[in-house]
Amino acid sequence: MTSFTNEMKWYSTEENYTIPDAMMKFTKENGISDNPKQQPEWVKTLSSEKSGEAAAESMKSVVSRYKGELIAWDVMNENIHFHF
């Protein structure tokens, strides 16, 4: 499974796609992709409204548990149902 973070953000790709292009090439050549199987099965059955509520509750739970122990969070919520 892969997760591109800063490499796909605007400030990284404004004039040069060399790094994200190389990363995409590498993932394709090595059979790496986002994997819908990484989501719990019950999440896939939720409506958009309910999935948003579940995601918010999950984030709240994790953030409160580790509050003060990390300097940043990167929440990937775009593919909760494996569509973008």
PyMOL Python script that loads the backbone (N, CA, C, O; Angstrom):
from pymol import cmd

cmd.read_pdbstr("""\
ATOM      1  N   MET A   1       0.842  -1.168   0.000  1.00  0.00           N
ATOM      2  CA  MET A   1       0.000   0.000   0.000  1.00  0.00           C
ATOM      3  C   MET A   1       0.889   1.232   0.000  1.00  0.00           C
ATOM      4  O   MET A   1       1.998   1.213   0.534  1.00  0.00           O
ATOM      5  N   THR A   2       0.393   2.299  -0.602  1.00  0.00           N
ATOM      6  CA  THR A   2       1.188   3.518  -0.684  1.00  0.00           C
ATOM      7  C   THR A   2       0.389   4.718  -0.229  1.00  0.00           C
ATOM      8  O   THR A   2      -0.842   4.719  -0.265  1.00  0.00           O
ATOM      9  N   SER A   3       1.086   5.711   0.187  1.00  0.00           N
ATOM     10  CA  SER A   3       0.464   6.982   0.535  1.00  0.00           C
ATOM     11  C   SER A   3       1.414   8.097   0.139  1.00  0.00           C
ATOM     12  O   SER A   3       2.471   8.273   0.744  1.00  0.00           O
ATOM     13  N   PHE A   4       1.029   8.844  -0.878  1.00  0.00           N
ATOM     14  CA  PHE A   4       1.834  10.003  -1.266  1.00  0.00           C
ATOM     15  C   PHE A   4       1.361  11.158  -0.389  1.00  0.00           C
ATOM     16  O   PHE A   4       0.161  11.409  -0.277  1.00  0.00           O
ATOM     17  N   THR A   5       2.283  11.840   0.216  1.00  0.00           N
ATOM     18  CA  THR A   5       1.880  12.939   1.096  1.00  0.00           C
ATOM     19  C   THR A   5       2.261  14.261   0.447  1.00  0.00           C
ATOM     20  O   THR A   5       1.513  14.758  -0.395  1.00  0.00           O
ATOM     21  N   ASN A   6       3.357  14.828   0.796  1.00  0.00           N
ATOM     22  CA  ASN A   6       3.739  16.138   0.269  1.00  0.00           C
ATOM     23  C   ASN A   6       4.047  16.125  -1.223  1.00  0.00           C
ATOM     24  O   ASN A   6       3.945  17.156  -1.888  1.00  0.00           O
ATOM     25  N   GLU A   7       4.417  14.987  -1.741  1.00  0.00           N
ATOM     26  CA  GLU A   7       4.816  14.903  -3.153  1.00  0.00           C
ATOM     27  C   GLU A   7       3.688  15.238  -4.121  1.00  0.00           C
ATOM     28  O   GLU A   7       3.954  15.585  -5.271  1.00  0.00           O
ATOM     29  N   MET A   8       2.446  15.145  -3.687  1.00  0.00           N
ATOM     30  CA  MET A   8       1.317  15.438  -4.563  1.00  0.00           C
ATOM     31  C   MET A   8       0.657  16.783  -4.236  1.00  0.00           C
ATOM     32  O   MET A   8      -0.326  17.160  -4.874  1.00  0.00           O
ATOM     33  N   LYS A   9       1.183  17.493  -3.260  1.00  0.00           N
ATOM     34  CA  LYS A   9       0.585  18.776  -2.886  1.00  0.00           C
ATOM     35  C   LYS A   9       1.024  19.863  -3.848  1.00  0.00           C
ATOM     36  O   LYS A   9       2.049  19.751  -4.521  1.00  0.00           O
ATOM     37  N   TRP A  10       0.231  20.907  -3.894  1.00  0.00           N
ATOM     38  CA  TRP A  10       0.422  22.000  -4.842  1.00  0.00           C
ATOM     39  C   TRP A  10       1.845  22.545  -4.821  1.00  0.00           C
ATOM     40  O   TRP A  10       2.462  22.713  -5.873  1.00  0.00           O
ATOM     41  N   TYR A  11       2.368  22.821  -3.631  1.00  0.00           N
ATOM     42  CA  TYR A  11       3.702  23.428  -3.561  1.00  0.00           C
ATOM     43  C   TYR A  11       4.792  22.500  -4.071  1.00  0.00           C
ATOM     44  O   TYR A  11       5.881  22.962  -4.411  1.00  0.00           O
ATOM     45  N   SER A  12       4.527  21.215  -4.131  1.00  0.00           N
ATOM     46  CA  SER A  12       5.529  20.273  -4.628  1.00  0.00           C
ATOM     47  C   SER A  12       5.430  20.043  -6.127  1.00  0.00           C
ATOM     48  O   SER A  12       6.398  19.617  -6.757  1.00  0.00           O
ATOM     49  N   THR A  13       4.267  20.322  -6.699  1.00  0.00           N
ATOM     50  CA  THR A  13       4.057  19.989  -8.114  1.00  0.00           C
ATOM     51  C   THR A  13       3.823  21.210  -8.996  1.00  0.00           C
ATOM     52  O   THR A  13       3.520  21.063 -10.180  1.00  0.00           O
ATOM     53  N   GLU A  14       3.956  22.391  -8.448  1.00  0.00           N
ATOM     54  CA  GLU A  14       3.612  23.598  -9.206  1.00  0.00           C
ATOM     55  C   GLU A  14       4.304  23.670 -10.558  1.00  0.00           C
ATOM     56  O   GLU A  14       3.679  24.030 -11.555  1.00  0.00           O
ATOM     57  N   GLU A  15       5.580  23.334 -10.601  1.00  0.00           N
ATOM     58  CA  GLU A  15       6.301  23.426 -11.868  1.00  0.00           C
ATOM     59  C   GLU A  15       7.067  22.167 -12.233  1.00  0.00           C
ATOM     60  O   GLU A  15       7.690  22.106 -13.292  1.00  0.00           O
ATOM     61  N   ASN A  16       7.026  21.157 -11.363  1.00  0.00           N
ATOM     62  CA  ASN A  16       7.871  19.995 -11.595  1.00  0.00           C
ATOM     63  C   ASN A  16       7.214  18.735 -11.038  1.00  0.00           C
ATOM     64  O   ASN A  16       7.014  18.609  -9.830  1.00  0.00           O
ATOM     65  N   TYR A  17       6.887  17.819 -11.919  1.00  0.00           N
ATOM     66  CA  TYR A  17       6.247  16.555 -11.521  1.00  0.00           C
ATOM     67  C   TYR A  17       7.229  15.385 -11.491  1.00  0.00           C
ATOM     68  O   TYR A  17       6.804  14.230 -11.475  1.00  0.00           O
ATOM     69  N   THR A  18       8.520  15.660 -11.484  1.00  0.00           N
ATOM     70  CA  THR A  18       9.530  14.604 -11.548  1.00  0.00           C
ATOM     71  C   THR A  18       9.376  13.583 -10.423  1.00  0.00           C
ATOM     72  O   THR A  18       9.364  12.380 -10.680  1.00  0.00           O
ATOM     73  N   ILE A  19       9.259  14.044  -9.196  1.00  0.00           N
ATOM     74  CA  ILE A  19       9.187  13.119  -8.051  1.00  0.00           C
ATOM     75  C   ILE A  19       7.877  12.332  -8.037  1.00  0.00           C
ATOM     76  O   ILE A  19       7.918  11.106  -7.928  1.00  0.00           O
ATOM     77  N   PRO A  20       6.700  12.993  -8.143  1.00  0.00           N
ATOM     78  CA  PRO A  20       5.480  12.174  -8.143  1.00  0.00           C
ATOM     79  C   PRO A  20       5.387  11.246  -9.356  1.00  0.00           C
ATOM     80  O   PRO A  20       4.849  10.145  -9.244  1.00  0.00           O
ATOM     81  N   ASP A  21       5.904  11.673 -10.516  1.00  0.00           N
ATOM     82  CA  ASP A  21       5.916  10.785 -11.688  1.00  0.00           C
ATOM     83  C   ASP A  21       6.753   9.539 -11.407  1.00  0.00           C
ATOM     84  O   ASP A  21       6.348   8.426 -11.742  1.00  0.00           O
ATOM     85  N   ALA A  22       7.914   9.726 -10.794  1.00  0.00           N
ATOM     86  CA  ALA A  22       8.778   8.582 -10.472  1.00  0.00           C
ATOM     87  C   ALA A  22       8.113   7.674  -9.442  1.00  0.00           C
ATOM     88  O   ALA A  22       8.219   6.451  -9.525  1.00  0.00           O
ATOM     89  N   MET A  23       7.428   8.274  -8.474  1.00  0.00           N
ATOM     90  CA  MET A  23       6.738   7.471  -7.466  1.00  0.00           C
ATOM     91  C   MET A  23       5.605   6.665  -8.091  1.00  0.00           C
ATOM     92  O   MET A  23       5.428   5.492  -7.761  1.00  0.00           O
ATOM     93  N   MET A  24       4.838   7.277  -8.989  1.00  0.00           N
ATOM     94  CA  MET A  24       3.754   6.558  -9.670  1.00  0.00           C
ATOM     95  C   MET A  24       4.309   5.412 -10.506  1.00  0.00           C
ATOM     96  O   MET A  24       3.768   4.306 -10.501  1.00  0.00           O
ATOM     97  N   LYS A  25       5.386   5.686 -11.216  1.00  0.00           N
ATOM     98  CA  LYS A  25       6.023   4.644 -12.034  1.00  0.00           C
ATOM     99  C   LYS A  25       6.452   3.473 -11.154  1.00  0.00           C
ATOM    100  O   LYS A  25       6.210   2.315 -11.495  1.00  0.00           O
ATOM    101  N   PHE A  26       7.089   3.773 -10.020  1.00  0.00           N
ATOM    102  CA  PHE A  26       7.548   2.736  -9.103  1.00  0.00           C
ATOM    103  C   PHE A  26       6.377   1.896  -8.586  1.00  0.00           C
ATOM    104  O   PHE A  26       6.467   0.669  -8.547  1.00  0.00           O
ATOM    105  N   THR A  27       5.284   2.547  -8.189  1.00  0.00           N
ATOM    106  CA  THR A  27       4.146   1.792  -7.658  1.00  0.00           C
ATOM    107  C   THR A  27       3.522   0.899  -8.730  1.00  0.00           C
ATOM    108  O   THR A  27       3.133  -0.234  -8.448  1.00  0.00           O
ATOM    109  N   LYS A  28       3.428   1.405  -9.948  1.00  0.00           N
ATOM    110  CA  LYS A  28       2.851   0.595 -11.030  1.00  0.00           C
ATOM    111  C   LYS A  28       3.744  -0.602 -11.357  1.00  0.00           C
ATOM    112  O   LYS A  28       3.251  -1.714 -11.552  1.00  0.00           O
ATOM    113  N   GLU A  29       5.050  -0.373 -11.416  1.00  0.00           N
ATOM    114  CA  GLU A  29       5.991  -1.449 -11.740  1.00  0.00           C
ATOM    115  C   GLU A  29       6.061  -2.524 -10.644  1.00  0.00           C
ATOM    116  O   GLU A  29       6.434  -3.667 -10.907  1.00  0.00           O
ATOM    117  N   ASN A  30       5.702  -2.142  -9.429  1.00  0.00           N
ATOM    118  CA  ASN A  30       5.821  -3.067  -8.304  1.00  0.00           C
ATOM    119  C   ASN A  30       4.477  -3.515  -7.729  1.00  0.00           C
ATOM    120  O   ASN A  30       4.422  -4.111  -6.654  1.00  0.00           O
ATOM    121  N   GLY A  31       3.389  -3.222  -8.457  1.00  0.00           N
ATOM    122  CA  GLY A  31       2.074  -3.689  -8.032  1.00  0.00           C
ATOM    123  C   GLY A  31       1.603  -3.090  -6.711  1.00  0.00           C
ATOM    124  O   GLY A  31       0.890  -3.745  -5.950  1.00  0.00           O
ATOM    125  N   ILE A  32       1.997  -1.856  -6.437  1.00  0.00           N
ATOM    126  CA  ILE A  32       1.604  -1.191  -5.192  1.00  0.00           C
ATOM    127  C   ILE A  32       0.456  -0.238  -5.493  1.00  0.00           C
ATOM    128  O   ILE A  32       0.512   0.517  -6.463  1.00  0.00           O
ATOM    129  N   SER A  33      -0.573  -0.269  -4.674  1.00  0.00           N
ATOM    130  CA  SER A  33      -1.699   0.640  -4.879  1.00  0.00           C
ATOM    131  C   SER A  33      -2.406   0.875  -3.560  1.00  0.00           C
ATOM    132  O   SER A  33      -2.097   0.246  -2.548  1.00  0.00           O
ATOM    133  N   ASP A  34      -3.373   1.804  -3.592  1.00  0.00           N
ATOM    134  CA  ASP A  34      -4.269   1.929  -2.446  1.00  0.00           C
ATOM    135  C   ASP A  34      -5.050   0.636  -2.376  1.00  0.00           C
ATOM    136  O   ASP A  34      -5.374   0.057  -3.413  1.00  0.00           O
ATOM    137  N   ASN A  35      -5.351   0.183  -1.213  1.00  0.00           N
ATOM    138  CA  ASN A  35      -6.006  -1.100  -1.057  1.00  0.00           C
ATOM    139  C   ASN A  35      -7.325  -0.957  -0.311  1.00  0.00           C
ATOM    140  O   ASN A  35      -7.322  -0.680   0.889  1.00  0.00           O
ATOM    141  N   PRO A  36      -8.455  -1.141  -0.993  1.00  0.00           N
ATOM    142  CA  PRO A  36      -9.747  -1.003  -0.325  1.00  0.00           C
ATOM    143  C   PRO A  36      -9.943  -2.031   0.788  1.00  0.00           C
ATOM    144  O   PRO A  36     -10.808  -1.853   1.645  1.00  0.00           O
ATOM    145  N   LYS A  37      -9.165  -3.086   0.784  1.00  0.00           N
ATOM    146  CA  LYS A  37      -9.291  -4.109   1.825  1.00  0.00           C
ATOM    147  C   LYS A  37      -8.759  -3.619   3.172  1.00  0.00           C
ATOM    148  O   LYS A  37      -8.956  -4.275   4.195  1.00  0.00           O
ATOM    149  N   GLN A  38      -8.082  -2.462   3.169  1.00  0.00           N
ATOM    150  CA  GLN A  38      -7.543  -1.923   4.418  1.00  0.00           C
ATOM    151  C   GLN A  38      -8.635  -1.284   5.281  1.00  0.00           C
ATOM    152  O   GLN A  38      -8.400  -1.005   6.457  1.00  0.00           O
ATOM    153  N   GLN A  39      -9.812  -1.050   4.724  1.00  0.00           N
ATOM    154  CA  GLN A  39     -10.925  -0.493   5.482  1.00  0.00           C
ATOM    155  C   GLN A  39     -11.731  -1.624   6.102  1.00  0.00           C
ATOM    156  O   GLN A  39     -11.906  -2.671   5.477  1.00  0.00           O
ATOM    157  N   PRO A  40     -12.227  -1.430   7.327  1.00  0.00           N
ATOM    158  CA  PRO A  40     -13.103  -2.453   7.916  1.00  0.00           C
ATOM    159  C   PRO A  40     -14.349  -2.645   7.051  1.00  0.00           C
ATOM    160  O   PRO A  40     -14.859  -1.683   6.478  1.00  0.00           O
ATOM    161  N   GLU A  41     -14.829  -3.849   6.957  1.00  0.00           N
ATOM    162  CA  GLU A  41     -15.987  -4.151   6.110  1.00  0.00           C
ATOM    163  C   GLU A  41     -17.204  -3.306   6.469  1.00  0.00           C
ATOM    164  O   GLU A  41     -17.927  -2.869   5.574  1.00  0.00           O
ATOM    165  N   TRP A  42     -17.450  -3.062   7.764  1.00  0.00           N
ATOM    166  CA  TRP A  42     -18.632  -2.299   8.161  1.00  0.00           C
ATOM    167  C   TRP A  42     -18.587  -0.866   7.640  1.00  0.00           C
ATOM    168  O   TRP A  42     -19.636  -0.255   7.441  1.00  0.00           O
ATOM    169  N   VAL A  43     -17.395  -0.319   7.415  1.00  0.00           N
ATOM    170  CA  VAL A  43     -17.280   1.050   6.919  1.00  0.00           C
ATOM    171  C   VAL A  43     -17.824   1.143   5.497  1.00  0.00           C
ATOM    172  O   VAL A  43     -18.425   2.150   5.121  1.00  0.00           O
ATOM    173  N   LYS A  44     -17.617   0.109   4.722  1.00  0.00           N
ATOM    174  CA  LYS A  44     -18.048   0.113   3.313  1.00  0.00           C
ATOM    175  C   LYS A  44     -19.566   0.139   3.168  1.00  0.00           C
ATOM    176  O   LYS A  44     -20.076   0.458   2.094  1.00  0.00           O
ATOM    177  N   THR A  45     -20.296  -0.192   4.234  1.00  0.00           N
ATOM    178  CA  THR A  45     -21.760  -0.238   4.156  1.00  0.00           C
ATOM    179  C   THR A  45     -22.409   1.077   4.571  1.00  0.00           C
ATOM    180  O   THR A  45     -23.628   1.216   4.476  1.00  0.00           O
ATOM    181  N   LEU A  46     -21.619   2.041   5.030  1.00  0.00           N
ATOM    182  CA  LEU A  46     -22.172   3.289   5.547  1.00  0.00           C
ATOM    183  C   LEU A  46     -22.535   4.266   4.434  1.00  0.00           C
ATOM    184  O   LEU A  46     -21.902   4.298   3.378  1.00  0.00           O
ATOM    185  N   SER A  47     -23.566   5.058   4.696  1.00  0.00           N
ATOM    186  CA  SER A  47     -23.914   6.151   3.785  1.00  0.00           C
ATOM    187  C   SER A  47     -22.840   7.229   3.901  1.00  0.00           C
ATOM    188  O   SER A  47     -22.005   7.177   4.805  1.00  0.00           O
ATOM    189  N   SER A  48     -22.856   8.206   2.993  1.00  0.00           N
ATOM    190  CA  SER A  48     -21.877   9.292   3.051  1.00  0.00           C
ATOM    191  C   SER A  48     -21.955  10.022   4.386  1.00  0.00           C
ATOM    192  O   SER A  48     -20.928  10.319   4.996  1.00  0.00           O
ATOM    193  N   GLU A  49     -23.159  10.308   4.832  1.00  0.00           N
ATOM    194  CA  GLU A  49     -23.329  11.019   6.100  1.00  0.00           C
ATOM    195  C   GLU A  49     -22.773  10.197   7.262  1.00  0.00           C
ATOM    196  O   GLU A  49     -22.024  10.711   8.092  1.00  0.00           O
ATOM    197  N   LYS A  50     -23.141   8.934   7.314  1.00  0.00           N
ATOM    198  CA  LYS A  50     -22.695   8.073   8.415  1.00  0.00           C
ATOM    199  C   LYS A  50     -21.190   7.816   8.346  1.00  0.00           C
ATOM    200  O   LYS A  50     -20.538   7.700   9.384  1.00  0.00           O
ATOM    201  N   SER A  51     -20.633   7.725   7.146  1.00  0.00           N
ATOM    202  CA  SER A  51     -19.197   7.491   7.038  1.00  0.00           C
ATOM    203  C   SER A  51     -18.428   8.718   7.525  1.00  0.00           C
ATOM    204  O   SER A  51     -17.367   8.587   8.135  1.00  0.00           O
ATOM    205  N   GLY A  52     -18.961   9.904   7.256  1.00  0.00           N
ATOM    206  CA  GLY A  52     -18.328  11.119   7.768  1.00  0.00           C
ATOM    207  C   GLY A  52     -18.348  11.157   9.286  1.00  0.00           C
ATOM    208  O   GLY A  52     -17.363  11.538   9.919  1.00  0.00           O
ATOM    209  N   GLU A  53     -19.481  10.757   9.871  1.00  0.00           N
ATOM    210  CA  GLU A  53     -19.599  10.712  11.329  1.00  0.00           C
ATOM    211  C   GLU A  53     -18.630   9.688  11.920  1.00  0.00           C
ATOM    212  O   GLU A  53     -17.979   9.953  12.931  1.00  0.00           O
ATOM    213  N   ALA A  54     -18.541   8.525  11.287  1.00  0.00           N
ATOM    214  CA  ALA A  54     -17.641   7.472  11.774  1.00  0.00           C
ATOM    215  C   ALA A  54     -16.184   7.914  11.674  1.00  0.00           C
ATOM    216  O   ALA A  54     -15.393   7.659  12.583  1.00  0.00           O
ATOM    217  N   ALA A  55     -15.825   8.579  10.567  1.00  0.00           N
ATOM    218  CA  ALA A  55     -14.451   9.064  10.400  1.00  0.00           C
ATOM    219  C   ALA A  55     -14.125  10.106  11.469  1.00  0.00           C
ATOM    220  O   ALA A  55     -13.043  10.082  12.055  1.00  0.00           O
ATOM    221  N   ALA A  56     -15.063  11.017  11.719  1.00  0.00           N
ATOM    222  CA  ALA A  56     -14.842  12.048  12.745  1.00  0.00           C
ATOM    223  C   ALA A  56     -14.662  11.418  14.121  1.00  0.00           C
ATOM    224  O   ALA A  56     -13.792  11.837  14.885  1.00  0.00           O
ATOM    225  N   GLU A  57     -15.463  10.433  14.438  1.00  0.00           N
ATOM    226  CA  GLU A  57     -15.367   9.760  15.735  1.00  0.00           C
ATOM    227  C   GLU A  57     -14.037   9.003  15.861  1.00  0.00           C
ATOM    228  O   GLU A  57     -13.409   9.010  16.919  1.00  0.00           O
ATOM    229  N   SER A  58     -13.626   8.361  14.785  1.00  0.00           N
ATOM    230  CA  SER A  58     -12.361   7.634  14.790  1.00  0.00           C
ATOM    231  C   SER A  58     -11.187   8.591  15.007  1.00  0.00           C
ATOM    232  O   SER A  58     -10.295   8.318  15.811  1.00  0.00           O
ATOM    233  N   MET A  59     -11.194   9.712  14.285  1.00  0.00           N
ATOM    234  CA  MET A  59     -10.116  10.692  14.441  1.00  0.00           C
ATOM    235  C   MET A  59     -10.096  11.265  15.851  1.00  0.00           C
ATOM    236  O   MET A  59      -9.034  11.430  16.452  1.00  0.00           O
ATOM    237  N   LYS A  60     -11.279  11.567  16.371  1.00  0.00           N
ATOM    238  CA  LYS A  60     -11.371  12.111  17.730  1.00  0.00           C
ATOM    239  C   LYS A  60     -10.781  11.116  18.737  1.00  0.00           C
ATOM    240  O   LYS A  60     -10.068  11.507  19.660  1.00  0.00           O
ATOM    241  N   SER A  61     -11.080   9.852  18.551  1.00  0.00           N
ATOM    242  CA  SER A  61     -10.587   8.817  19.448  1.00  0.00           C
ATOM    243  C   SER A  61      -9.060   8.723  19.412  1.00  0.00           C
ATOM    244  O   SER A  61      -8.413   8.676  20.458  1.00  0.00           O
ATOM    245  N   VAL A  62      -8.498   8.696  18.227  1.00  0.00           N
ATOM    246  CA  VAL A  62      -7.044   8.565  18.078  1.00  0.00           C
ATOM    247  C   VAL A  62      -6.328   9.828  18.562  1.00  0.00           C
ATOM    248  O   VAL A  62      -5.328   9.747  19.276  1.00  0.00           O
ATOM    249  N   VAL A  63      -6.849  10.996  18.168  1.00  0.00           N
ATOM    250  CA  VAL A  63      -6.210  12.251  18.562  1.00  0.00           C
ATOM    251  C   VAL A  63      -6.221  12.407  20.075  1.00  0.00           C
ATOM    252  O   VAL A  63      -5.218  12.815  20.661  1.00  0.00           O
ATOM    253  N   SER A  64      -7.356  12.084  20.724  1.00  0.00           N
ATOM    254  CA  SER A  64      -7.382  12.216  22.191  1.00  0.00           C
ATOM    255  C   SER A  64      -6.436  11.222  22.853  1.00  0.00           C
ATOM    256  O   SER A  64      -5.808  11.537  23.864  1.00  0.00           O
ATOM    257  N   ARG A  65      -6.333  10.046  22.297  1.00  0.00           N
ATOM    258  CA  ARG A  65      -5.463   9.032  22.909  1.00  0.00           C
ATOM    259  C   ARG A  65      -3.998   9.463  22.884  1.00  0.00           C
ATOM    260  O   ARG A  65      -3.268   9.249  23.852  1.00  0.00           O
ATOM    261  N   TYR A  66      -3.571  10.070  21.774  1.00  0.00           N
ATOM    262  CA  TYR A  66      -2.163  10.420  21.609  1.00  0.00           C
ATOM    263  C   TYR A  66      -1.896  11.920  21.717  1.00  0.00           C
ATOM    264  O   TYR A  66      -0.840  12.391  21.295  1.00  0.00           O
ATOM    265  N   LYS A  67      -2.837  12.667  22.274  1.00  0.00           N
ATOM    266  CA  LYS A  67      -2.700  14.115  22.436  1.00  0.00           C
ATOM    267  C   LYS A  67      -1.392  14.445  23.155  1.00  0.00           C
ATOM    268  O   LYS A  67      -1.077  13.864  24.193  1.00  0.00           O
ATOM    269  N   GLY A  68      -0.641  15.383  22.590  1.00  0.00           N
ATOM    270  CA  GLY A  68       0.604  15.823  23.202  1.00  0.00           C
ATOM    271  C   GLY A  68       1.808  14.947  22.912  1.00  0.00           C
ATOM    272  O   GLY A  68       2.923  15.288  23.307  1.00  0.00           O
ATOM    273  N   GLU A  69       1.611  13.834  22.234  1.00  0.00           N
ATOM    274  CA  GLU A  69       2.723  12.928  21.955  1.00  0.00           C
ATOM    275  C   GLU A  69       3.269  13.061  20.537  1.00  0.00           C
ATOM    276  O   GLU A  69       4.376  12.600  20.256  1.00  0.00           O
ATOM    277  N   LEU A  70       2.506  13.686  19.642  1.00  0.00           N
ATOM    278  CA  LEU A  70       2.920  13.847  18.248  1.00  0.00           C
ATOM    279  C   LEU A  70       2.851  15.318  17.869  1.00  0.00           C
ATOM    280  O   LEU A  70       2.082  16.078  18.456  1.00  0.00           O
ATOM    281  N   ILE A  71       3.649  15.719  16.893  1.00  0.00           N
ATOM    282  CA  ILE A  71       3.642  17.116  16.491  1.00  0.00           C
ATOM    283  C   ILE A  71       2.707  17.394  15.313  1.00  0.00           C
ATOM    284  O   ILE A  71       2.399  18.555  15.044  1.00  0.00           O
ATOM    285  N   ALA A  72       2.249  16.359  14.603  1.00  0.00           N
ATOM    286  CA  ALA A  72       1.389  16.580  13.442  1.00  0.00           C
ATOM    287  C   ALA A  72       0.568  15.336  13.137  1.00  0.00           C
ATOM    288  O   ALA A  72       0.910  14.226  13.547  1.00  0.00           O
ATOM    289  N   TRP A  73      -0.505  15.545  12.419  1.00  0.00           N
ATOM    290  CA  TRP A  73      -1.380  14.454  11.974  1.00  0.00           C
ATOM    291  C   TRP A  73      -1.618  14.605  10.487  1.00  0.00           C
ATOM    292  O   TRP A  73      -1.787  15.720   9.995  1.00  0.00           O
ATOM    293  N   ASP A  74      -1.632  13.508   9.772  1.00  0.00           N
ATOM    294  CA  ASP A  74      -2.004  13.510   8.356  1.00  0.00           C
ATOM    295  C   ASP A  74      -3.151  12.521   8.222  1.00  0.00           C
ATOM    296  O   ASP A  74      -2.947  11.308   8.240  1.00  0.00           O
ATOM    297  N   VAL A  75      -4.342  13.046   8.089  1.00  0.00           N
ATOM    298  CA  VAL A  75      -5.530  12.195   8.033  1.00  0.00           C
ATOM    299  C   VAL A  75      -5.909  11.978   6.579  1.00  0.00           C
ATOM    300  O   VAL A  75      -6.155  12.930   5.839  1.00  0.00           O
ATOM    301  N   MET A  76      -5.952  10.730   6.185  1.00  0.00           N
ATOM    302  CA  MET A  76      -6.336  10.392   4.819  1.00  0.00           C
ATOM    303  C   MET A  76      -7.800   9.980   4.821  1.00  0.00           C
ATOM    304  O   MET A  76      -8.134   8.838   5.137  1.00  0.00           O
ATOM    305  N   ASN A  77      -8.652  10.902   4.472  1.00  0.00           N
ATOM    306  CA  ASN A  77     -10.081  10.624   4.493  1.00  0.00           C
ATOM    307  C   ASN A  77     -10.681  10.546   3.103  1.00  0.00           C
ATOM    308  O   ASN A  77     -11.851  10.197   2.952  1.00  0.00           O
ATOM    309  N   GLU A  78      -9.890  10.869   2.079  1.00  0.00           N
ATOM    310  CA  GLU A  78     -10.447  10.917   0.729  1.00  0.00           C
ATOM    311  C   GLU A  78     -10.929   9.563   0.216  1.00  0.00           C
ATOM    312  O   GLU A  78     -11.852   9.517  -0.597  1.00  0.00           O
ATOM    313  N   ASN A  79     -10.345   8.486   0.657  1.00  0.00           N
ATOM    314  CA  ASN A  79     -10.718   7.200   0.078  1.00  0.00           C
ATOM    315  C   ASN A  79     -11.421   6.285   1.072  1.00  0.00           C
ATOM    316  O   ASN A  79     -11.211   5.072   1.066  1.00  0.00           O
ATOM    317  N   ILE A  80     -12.252   6.869   1.922  1.00  0.00           N
ATOM    318  CA  ILE A  80     -12.928   6.048   2.921  1.00  0.00           C
ATOM    319  C   ILE A  80     -13.770   4.945   2.249  1.00  0.00           C
ATOM    320  O   ILE A  80     -13.947   3.865   2.813  1.00  0.00           O
ATOM    321  N   HIS A  81     -14.275   5.222   1.064  1.00  0.00           N
ATOM    322  CA  HIS A  81     -15.024   4.195   0.317  1.00  0.00           C
ATOM    323  C   HIS A  81     -14.308   3.839  -0.992  1.00  0.00           C
ATOM    324  O   HIS A  81     -14.908   3.278  -1.909  1.00  0.00           O
ATOM    325  N   PHE A  82     -13.031   4.171  -1.060  1.00  0.00           N
ATOM    326  CA  PHE A  82     -12.201   3.875  -2.233  1.00  0.00           C
ATOM    327  C   PHE A  82     -12.690   4.553  -3.506  1.00  0.00           C
ATOM    328  O   PHE A  82     -12.572   4.002  -4.600  1.00  0.00           O
ATOM    329  N   HIS A  83     -13.245   5.765  -3.350  1.00  0.00           N
ATOM    330  CA  HIS A  83     -13.415   6.622  -4.511  1.00  0.00           C
ATOM    331  C   HIS A  83     -13.012   8.020  -4.122  1.00  0.00           C
ATOM    332  O   HIS A  83     -13.056   8.404  -2.953  1.00  0.00           O
ATOM    333  N   PHE A  84     -12.621   8.770  -5.125  1.00  0.00           N
ATOM    334  CA  PHE A  84     -12.003  10.052  -4.864  1.00  0.00           C
ATOM    335  C   PHE A  84     -12.833  11.172  -5.457  1.00  0.00           C
ATOM    336  O   PHE A  84     -12.467  12.341  -5.337  1.00  0.00           O
TER     337      PHE A  84
END
""", "prot")
cmd.dss("prot")
cmd.show_as("cartoon", "prot")
cmd.util.cbc("prot")
cmd.orient("prot")
